[in-house]
């Protein structure tokens, strides 16, 4: 408790100068993180899920400094992790400000270019986490897949030229960032659902009706 009080006293004088100094590009990245990383537990619309609601009415009675501490330090022994390794104090303060103001609940869409590359490239791979809310729809006749947000069935990106998918099967990585797609033509493709692109593709056989992928993403 003494540690918490000391940290809150340190944060409080800096609050007013932190939250408004975030560049627009980084703001977009923080909203993406909020929707997909935080949304994995708190719901894609932030109305609650495994974690509690993050809507303004649910947070109104909580001090700003407590919310800032929660983001940066987490709650040991619970599913709430510490984010101080990925966020500065100013960025965490900006997120608290946005949460208290309320965020438009229009289905969030990742900004993709025509080839599926996100507009922003400031994220490093280590900063991305998978989200259980993402999924793919196999378009068998077209040889392509759609990456979707499953809560609202929002289309985020399309990945084409994936070969014969008439008997395709899919498994997901444990962090649910990657989808492993195995097609009838023996093509095994690793898809990055957060970036909307092919990571790697190999064709290992000919006619592969009945092929499957083990949970560790290896073709038996």
C-alpha positions as CSV (number, residue, x, y, z in Angstrom):
1,X,0.0,0.0,0.0
2,X,2.9,2.4,0.8
3,X,4.4,1.6,-2.6
4,X,1.1,2.4,-4.3
5,X,0.6,5.7,-2.4
6,X,4.2,6.7,-3.3
7,X,3.7,6.0,-7.0
8,X,0.4,7.9,-7.1
9,X,2.0,10.9,-5.5
10,X,4.8,10.8,-8.1
11,X,2.3,10.5,-11.0
12,X,-0.2,13.1,-9.9
13,X,1.9,16.3,-10.5
14,X,2.8,15.0,-14.0
15,X,-0.8,14.1,-15.1
16,X,-1.6,17.4,-16.7
17,X,1.4,17.5,-19.0
18,X,1.4,13.8,-20.0
19,X,-1.9,13.0,-21.7
20,X,-1.9,15.5,-24.5
21,X,1.6,15.0,-25.9
22,X,1.0,11.9,-28.0
23,X,1.5,12.2,-31.8
24,X,-1.5,11.3,-34.0
25,X,0.1,8.2,-35.4
26,X,0.9,6.8,-32.0
27,X,-2.7,7.6,-30.9
28,X,-3.9,5.3,-33.7
29,X,-1.6,2.6,-32.5
30,X,-2.8,3.0,-28.9
31,X,-6.4,2.7,-30.0
32,X,-5.6,-0.4,-31.9
33,X,-3.9,-1.8,-28.8
34,X,-6.9,-0.9,-26.7
35,X,-9.3,-2.6,-29.1
36,X,-7.4,-5.8,-29.7
37,X,-5.0,-6.4,-26.7
38,X,-7.3,-4.9,-24.0
39,X,-10.4,-6.0,-25.9
40,X,-9.2,-9.7,-25.8
41,X,-10.2,-9.7,-22.1
42,X,-12.5,-6.6,-21.7
43,X,-14.5,-7.2,-24.9
44,X,-14.0,-5.6,-28.3
45,X,-16.6,-3.0,-27.4
46,X,-15.0,-2.7,-23.9
47,X,-18.3,-3.6,-22.3
48,X,-16.7,-6.4,-20.3
49,X,-15.7,-10.0,-20.8
50,X,-13.1,-12.0,-18.9
51,X,-12.2,-8.5,-17.5
52,X,-14.6,-5.8,-16.2
53,X,-16.2,-3.1,-18.4
54,X,-14.0,-0.2,-19.4
55,X,-16.9,2.1,-20.3
56,X,-16.9,5.6,-18.8
57,X,-19.8,4.8,-16.4
58,X,-17.9,1.8,-15.0
59,X,-14.7,3.9,-14.5
60,X,-16.2,7.2,-13.3
61,X,-15.8,6.5,-9.6
62,X,-12.2,5.4,-9.9
63,X,-9.4,7.9,-9.5
64,X,-7.4,8.7,-12.6
65,X,-4.1,7.8,-10.8
66,X,-5.5,4.4,-9.8
67,X,-6.4,3.7,-13.4
68,X,-3.0,4.8,-14.6
69,X,-1.3,2.6,-11.9
70,X,-3.4,-0.3,-13.0
71,X,-2.3,0.0,-16.7
72,X,1.3,0.5,-15.9
73,X,1.7,-2.0,-13.0
74,X,-1.2,-4.5,-13.5
75,X,-2.7,-6.5,-10.7
76,X,-0.5,-9.4,-9.6
77,X,-2.3,-12.6,-9.1
78,X,-5.0,-11.7,-11.7
79,X,-5.2,-11.7,-15.5
80,X,-4.4,-8.0,-15.6
81,X,-0.8,-7.6,-16.8
82,X,1.6,-4.7,-16.4
83,X,2.1,-2.6,-19.5
84,X,5.0,-0.4,-18.4
85,X,7.2,-2.4,-20.8
86,X,5.2,-1.3,-23.8
87,X,3.7,2.1,-22.8
88,X,5.2,5.3,-21.4
89,X,3.5,7.1,-18.6
90,X,2.2,9.7,-21.0
91,X,0.7,7.0,-23.3
92,X,-1.0,5.3,-20.3
93,X,-2.4,8.7,-19.2
94,X,-3.7,9.3,-22.7
95,X,-5.5,5.9,-22.7
96,X,-7.1,6.7,-19.3
97,X,-8.3,10.0,-20.7
98,X,-9.8,8.4,-23.7
99,X,-11.5,5.7,-21.6
100,X,-13.1,8.3,-19.3
101,X,-14.3,10.3,-22.3
102,X,-15.7,7.2,-24.0
103,X,-14.6,5.7,-27.3
104,X,-16.8,5.4,-30.3
105,X,-18.1,1.8,-30.4
106,X,-18.2,1.7,-34.2
107,X,-16.6,-1.6,-35.1
108,X,-12.9,-1.0,-35.1
109,X,-11.1,-1.5,-38.4
110,X,-7.4,-2.0,-38.9
111,X,-6.1,0.4,-41.6
112,X,-4.9,-1.9,-44.4
113,X,-3.4,-0.9,-47.7
114,X,-4.4,-2.8,-50.8
115,X,-1.8,-5.5,-50.4
116,X,-2.8,-6.0,-46.7
117,X,0.1,-4.1,-45.1
118,X,-1.0,-1.9,-42.1
119,X,-0.6,1.8,-42.6
120,X,1.4,2.2,-39.4
121,X,4.7,0.4,-39.2
122,X,5.8,1.7,-35.7
123,X,4.9,-1.5,-34.0
124,X,7.7,-4.0,-33.6
125,X,6.8,-7.7,-33.8
126,X,7.4,-8.1,-30.0
127,X,4.7,-5.5,-29.3
128,X,1.9,-7.4,-31.2
129,X,-0.3,-9.9,-29.4
130,X,-2.9,-12.1,-30.9
131,X,-6.5,-11.7,-30.1
132,X,-9.1,-14.4,-29.8
133,X,-11.6,-12.1,-31.5
134,X,-9.8,-12.4,-34.9
135,X,-10.6,-15.2,-37.3
136,X,-10.6,-16.2,-41.0
137,X,-13.2,-17.1,-43.5
138,X,-12.0,-19.4,-46.3
139,X,-13.2,-18.4,-49.7
140,X,-12.8,-21.8,-51.3
141,X,-13.9,-20.8,-54.8
142,X,-11.6,-17.8,-55.0
143,X,-8.5,-19.3,-53.3
144,X,-8.4,-16.6,-50.7
145,X,-9.3,-15.9,-47.1
146,X,-10.9,-13.0,-45.2
147,X,-9.6,-11.8,-41.9
148,X,-12.5,-10.8,-39.7
149,X,-13.4,-9.5,-36.3
150,X,-15.7,-12.2,-35.0
151,X,-17.6,-10.0,-32.5
152,X,-19.2,-7.8,-35.2
153,X,-18.3,-9.9,-38.2
154,X,-16.3,-7.0,-39.6
155,X,-14.0,-7.7,-42.6
156,X,-10.5,-6.4,-42.0
157,X,-8.5,-7.7,-44.9
158,X,-8.4,-10.2,-47.8
159,X,-5.4,-12.4,-48.6
160,X,-5.4,-13.8,-52.1
161,X,-3.5,-16.4,-54.3
162,X,-3.6,-19.2,-51.7
163,X,-4.0,-22.1,-54.2
164,X,-6.7,-24.8,-54.2
165,X,-8.7,-24.4,-50.9
166,X,-11.6,-26.7,-51.8
167,X,-10.6,-29.0,-48.9
168,X,-8.8,-26.6,-46.7
169,X,-8.2,-26.9,-43.0
170,X,-7.1,-24.3,-40.5
171,X,-5.5,-24.3,-37.0
172,X,-4.4,-21.2,-35.0
173,X,-1.3,-20.5,-32.9
174,X,-1.7,-20.5,-29.2
175,X,-1.6,-16.7,-29.0
176,X,-4.1,-16.7,-31.9
177,X,-2.1,-14.2,-33.9
178,X,-1.3,-16.7,-36.7
179,X,-3.5,-19.0,-38.8
180,X,-2.0,-22.1,-40.5
181,X,-3.9,-23.0,-43.6
182,X,-3.5,-26.3,-45.4
183,X,-5.0,-26.6,-48.9
184,X,-5.9,-29.4,-51.2
185,X,-2.9,-28.7,-53.4
186,X,-0.5,-29.4,-50.4
187,X,0.2,-25.8,-49.8
188,X,0.8,-24.9,-46.1
189,X,0.5,-21.2,-45.4
190,X,1.3,-19.2,-42.3
191,X,-0.9,-16.1,-42.1
192,X,-0.3,-13.2,-39.8
193,X,-3.9,-12.0,-38.9
194,X,-2.7,-8.8,-37.2
195,X,-0.7,-7.7,-40.1
196,X,-3.0,-9.1,-42.8
197,X,-0.2,-10.9,-44.8
198,X,1.4,-14.2,-45.6
199,X,4.4,-15.0,-43.4
200,X,5.5,-18.1,-45.2
201,X,4.1,-20.6,-47.7
202,X,5.4,-24.0,-48.9
203,X,3.9,-26.5,-51.2
204,X,4.9,-29.9,-50.0
205,X,2.7,-32.4,-51.9
206,X,0.3,-32.8,-54.8
207,X,-3.3,-33.8,-54.3
208,X,-3.8,-33.6,-50.5
209,X,-7.4,-34.4,-49.8
210,X,-7.7,-35.5,-46.2
211,X,-4.6,-33.6,-45.1
212,X,-4.6,-32.0,-41.7
213,X,-2.4,-30.0,-39.3
214,X,-1.5,-30.9,-35.8
215,X,-1.9,-28.3,-33.0
216,X,1.8,-27.5,-33.3
217,X,1.2,-26.6,-36.9
218,X,3.0,-29.5,-38.5
219,X,1.5,-31.6,-41.2
220,X,1.4,-35.2,-40.0
